[in-house]
Amino acid sequence: MSHLKLGLSLVLLTSYSVLSDKYEEIKAECGKEHKFSEENMGDISDPAFSHEAKCALACLFEKYDVFKKDGSIDIAKEKEMTEEGVKNEDLKKKFLKAIDECDTSAKADKCETAYEFVKCKTKKVALM
């Protein structure tokens, strides 16, 4: 359980924190907006992963313009952020491969889209 929770944090932190000094501010804003904190994150692979947590992920994606207008994930933007943000070459390769392998299509709502994408990336990067 903590393995996937750690993986989620790793995915988010390496993908976004180094790109902007405002990451902590944006993360706090999204958490407040969706009544979510990392302390109550839970296990991303748990089917009971909270909707609030999923929407906090979507909020981060929105703030970093990772969603296309149709609600799908912008692979080019995600790869660009990974290229800029992940300094460890082995980890960067894992993230880029996971981005290519994970479903980026729009789901029922942006919260589900962000959640499914991050869940997939977390699992793939942790297993590679």
NORNOR-V451769 format. One record per residue. N is the residue number from 1. OMEGA is omega in whole degrees, 0 to 359 (none if undefined). Layout:
# NORNOR-V451769
n:omega
N:OMEGA
N:OMEGA
This chain:
# NORNOR-V451769
n:omega
1:181
2:178
3:180
4:177
5:177
6:179
7:179
8:179
9:179
10:180
11:182
12:183
13:181
14:181
15:189
16:189
17:182
18:182
19:185
20:174
21:183
22:183
23:182
24:178
25:180
26:179
27:179
28:179
29:180
30:178
31:180
32:180
33:186
34:177
35:185
36:172
37:181
38:179
39:180
40:183
41:184
42:183
43:184
44:180
45:180
46:178
47:179
48:177
49:192
50:177
51:178
52:179
53:178
54:181
55:174
56:175
57:180
58:179
59:176
60:179
61:180
62:182
63:179
64:177
65:180
66:178
67:170
68:180
69:180
70:178
71:178
72:180
73:177
74:184
75:181
76:179
77:180
78:179
79:179
80:179
81:179
82:179
83:181
84:191
85:185
86:184
87:179
88:186
89:179
90:179
91:179
92:179
93:179
94:179
95:181
96:178
97:179
98:179
99:179
100:186
101:183
102:179
103:181
104:183
105:179
106:177
107:182
108:175
109:183
110:179
111:179
112:179
113:180
114:181
115:182
116:180
117:180
118:178
119:180
120:180
121:181
122:181
123:184
124:181
125:180
126:182
127:184
128:none
